[in-house]
């Protein structure tokens, strides 16, 4: 997570049929903690902007990400 710029990097990308604008849900221990929107996609990873309602949430490396 990049707190200054408000984005996360996830291990989903073109290989997972991810598209620009897709909204991702983030979970920790099977509990929903926030959402982010895909802004840049690579083959096996992507960057997603944390949506405003979840700017105060601390996202961590082992959090699970699912496409809505």
N, C-alpha and C positions, 0 to 999 in steps of 0.2 A: 504494500500500500504506500502511496505517496501522499502524505497528509497535506503538504503544501499545495499540491495541484489537484487533490481530491479524486485520484483514480486508483484503480487496482489493476494488477496484471494477473490473468488467469490462464490455466493450461487447456483452454478450449480455443480452437481456431478454425481455419478453413477446412481442416481434416474432419471437423465435427459439424460441418455445414452451418457454422455461425455466420451471421450477416450483420452488417453495419446497422445500428439502431436496435438490435435485439436487446431485450431487457433480461438481466440475470438476477436470480434470487440467490442470496448468500445465507448459508446456514452454518451454525456451530453446534455440535452435539445434537443434531436433528431439530434445533430450534432456529426459526427464521430470525435473522438479525438485520437484513437490509437489502437494498436493490441497487444495481448499477446498470448503465446503458453502454453497450459496445460502441467504441469510437474508432478503434484501429484494430485490424486483424492481420495476423501472420499465419503461417501454415499450421503451427501447433500451439499458438498462444494468441492472446489479444489483450488490449487495454480497454477498460470500461470506466466511465465517469460515474462516481458515486452520486446517486440522485439526492436532491436537496434535503429530503426528509430524513436522510440517514448520514448527513455530514458529521454528526457527533459520534457515530459508532466507530469503534476500533476494529478494523478487519485484520485478521491474522492469516499467516501462511497456510495453516492446515484447515481453514474454513472450506466448506463444500460449496460449489457453485453449480446452479442448474439454470438452464434456459427456460423462460416462461413459455 
